[in-house]
């Protein structure tokens, strides 16, 4: 059974992936397209099915002004609300640097303060796309990782992890925080990290003395911003996923200040994703589970997913956030 589409924000693309005026996108059973626009966002998400005869406008369609010329019969289809007889719906879209986000609803529920809080988390950091890859596991495993505290030691060789507790905020986002204790700073050259691991072996936990803060904020079941460090100006890792027919597609990006070791952070993110992938691509997501009190944060994340607003929960509500989201 496929996951229901939620009413929160999805990271749908990196801008360097959008090489054409129209880029097809599929979310669940939704046929969508990302179109270049003339507004300050530069991109918008729209339905891709032509209301005339059902052609996919993203395949062979031609973008002209604020419409798409359908590849099937040449009809002009307006993008967004229009008095014209043929038009396709547009969705709230936000662009931060190279990251393109969108929601499949304009209802207030599911916003989870993303439009205000995410820019605050980024500050003046520069965003670098790091990873685009696919896995065969359900999409929930991706963001769950940030709340699965127990996995950091066996999977990622973190010597010690402090106690942490996930907290659901009234605004609708889920947050967790605590500390890691490592041998060196978390963003040292990965070659040095491997050398230290090989040299110290099982004694690395005893040698670990560097404490680094850990904070993760899930704005939706498929979008989390994570930081490691204790300076308040630490790099931020943005991890997001969208559903595919066989599992999920994952994008990871790094937000950092000038002088931060971005290349090392990207390499570290790639290593961590490879380590996770070895588990994900070989597990049985349908196997019965036996979780206990040590899994409290995972259980909190799954409750967050179950209770998070779904697309259609407020379908009868009048549209009220679309213009505000695009004008912000």
N, C-alpha and C positions, 0 to 999 in steps of 0.2 A: 504494500500500500504506500503510495507516494505521500510525502509530507504536504500538508495544506500550505498554501501561500499565505505568509503573514502580512500584516498591514504596516510593517515598519520599513526601514530603509535597507535597500540592497546596494552593494557596490557592483554595478553592472559592467564596468569596463575601465580600462586605462585609456587615456586619450590617444596614446601612440598606437593603440589597436584600431582606432577609428580612421582608417585611411580613405574611406569612401564617404560620399554624402549621406548614404543610407547603409546602416549595418544591421543585419538581422539578429534577433535575440529571442530565445525561447525561455520562458519561466513557467515550469509546470506545463499546463495546456495552453498557455497564453502565447500567441504568435505576436511578437513585438518588433519594433525597429528603433534604433537610435538615429536621429536625424540631426544634421547640422542646422543650427538656427541663428537668427540675426540678433537675438537678445544677448544680455550680458553673460548668461550661462554658456552660450555657444553650442549647446547640445540639448536635445529634448527626447523623451521617450514617448512613443506613440504605438497604438495598435497598428498591426501590419496587414490585417486582412481587409481587402478592398470591399466596401459595402455594396458595390455593384454586382460582382459575380464571384467574389471570394479569392481572387488572386492575392499572392503575397507581394505586397508593394516593395519590400526590401530586396527582392530578387528581380532585377531588371527595371525597377521603377526609376524615374528621373525626377530629382528634386528641382522644382522651379518656384522661386519666391516662397510662399507659404503653402505650397501644395506639392503633391507627388503625382506625376503623370503615370497612370497605371500601365504596366507592360502588356496587359491582356487586350484592352480595348482603347487605350489612350485617353480614358476619362481623367479629368483633373480631380484629385481628392484632397480636400483641404486638411491641414494639420491642426487639430484642436477644435474647439467649439466654433461653429460657423453657421451662418444662415443659408449657406449653399446646400444643395440636396445631398452631396456626397462629402463626408468628412469622417475622420477617425479621431478617437479620443486621445488626448494628451495626458501625461501623468506628471506629478511633481518631480522636478529634477534639480539636483544641486551639483555643482562642479567645484571641487577644491583642488587646485593645481592640476595634476594629472589624473585625479580620481573623479569618476562620474557615478553619482548615486541617484537612485530613483525609488519611488514608492508606487504601489499599484492601487492606491486609494488616496482620496483627499480628506478622509475623516481625521479628526483630531486624535483619536485613540490609535496608538502605535507610533506616534511621533517621538515619544520618549526623550524630549528636549534635544534631540540630535542637532537640529538646525542652529541651536544656540550653544550647546555644550561642546560639540565637536570642534568648531573653530577655536574655542577657548583652550581645549586640550592641545591643538596644533600650535597655537601662538604664532611666532615668527619662524617656525621650523620649515624647512624645505622638504617636500615629499619626493621620494625616489621609488618608483615601482621596482619590486624585487622578484616576485614569483607569480607565474600563472601556470597552474597545473590541474590535473583531474585525478579523482580517486573514486573507488567503487563503493564507498560506504555512504550511508545516509548523511545528509547535510548536517545534522545536529552534532556529529562527532567533531566537527571543525572548531566551533566556538566552545563546545564542552571542554576542550583541551585546557583552556585558561582556568577552568574551575576544577579540573581533575588534578588536585595538588599531589596526590600520591604517585602519579605517573612521572613526575619530573626527575626523580632519582633513578629509577630503572631504565627509563627511555632516554633521558637527556643528560644523565650523569651529574646532576646537581647534588653535591654531597649532603647538604642539609636544607630542609625547607621548614620555615616556622609555621606555627598554627595560623590558620586563616579561616574566615567565615564569610560566606556570600551573603549579601544583603540586598533585598529588593527595595528600591526607593519609590516613594510615592509618585514620582514623575514617570515611572515605568521602566527604568533601566536597572540592570543587575550589576552589582559591583563587588569586587573582592580585593583584599589587600593584605600584605604581610611582608615577609623578607625571605631571601635566599642567602645562604652562607656558602661562598665559593672560595677556591684557592686564590683566584685573581679576580680583577674586575670582569664583569660579564661580557664585555665587548673587546677583550684582547684578541690578538691575531689567532685565528682558529688553529693554525699550525702549532702555536705555543700551547693551546688548550689540549690538543691531542698529545703533544709531547709530555705535558704535565700529567695527563691521565695515565699514559704508559709508564712514566717514571714512578709515580706515586702508587699506582695500582689501588688496592683496597685500603691503603692508608690515607687516601685523599680526604676522607671525611675528617680525620684527625688533623690534617694540615690546613683545612679550610678555616680561614679567619676573616675573610672579607665579607661584610654584610651589605647586601643590596636590596633596596626596597622593590617590591613587586606590586603593581596595581593593574587591574583589568576592569574595563567598563564595557558591558554588552548592551548596545543600543537596540539590538533586536536579536532574535535567535540565530542570525547569520552574520552578525557584524560586531567585532570586538576591537577595542583599542587597548593596548598593553604597554606598560613602561617598566623598565628595569633600572634601578639606581636610586640614589637618595639625595640628589642635588636640587630637584625641582625643575631642572632643565635637561632631563634625561631624554634619550631617544624614545620615540613612540612607534610601536609596531601595529599596523592596521591589518587585521586578518578578516577576510570576508569570504562568503561562499554563495553560490547560486545552484539550484538543483539542475541536474541533467537527467537524461533517460536512464543512465547506468549508475548514477551516484551524485557527484557534485563537482563543480569547478571551483577552485580556490585561488584567490588573489591575495598576495601579501605585499605591503609597501612599508617603507621606512620614512618616518618624519624626524629630521635631525637638524641641529644648528650647525653653522659653519665651524669647522674644526673637529666635529664629531667623526669617529672612524666609520663612515658610512659603508665603505667597501667591506670592512670586517663584519659590520652588523648584517649586511646583505648576505655575506657568506655564512654567518651564524644562523640566519633565518633559513637559508637553503639546507644547511645541515640538519637543523631541527625538523624541517618539513620532511626531509628524507627519512629521518628516524621515525617520525610519526607514520609516514606512509608504509613503512615495513610492517607496522602493526595493523594499520587500517586495511590494507589490501589483502590481508590474510586472516582477518577475523570473521566470525559469523554473527552478523548483526541480529539474526533471528534466534540465536541461542538464548535459553532461559538465563536470567541473571539472579545473583544472590548478593545484593548489596546490604551493607550494614552501616553503623554509625560513622565509620571512616569515609563513607561515600556521601556524607551530608551535603557537601558543596555540589556534587554532581546531581544529587536529588533536587537541590534548590534550582539548579540550572534547568533540569527537565520540567520542573513545576513552572518556571518562568516561560518556557516554550509552550507548555500546554495552555497557560492562561493568557499568553500574549495575543492581542487582537488579531483576528484572521481577516483576510480580504472577504468582504461581503457581510461581516458582522454588523456593519451599519450602512448597508447598501441603500437604505431608504433615506439616509440623512442627506440634506442638501449640501452640495459641494461648497467648501468654505476655506480650504487651505491651499488649493492649487495656485491661485494668483499670488498669495502671500509667500508661498515657498519659492516660487520662481522670481519674485521681486526682491526677496531678502538679499 
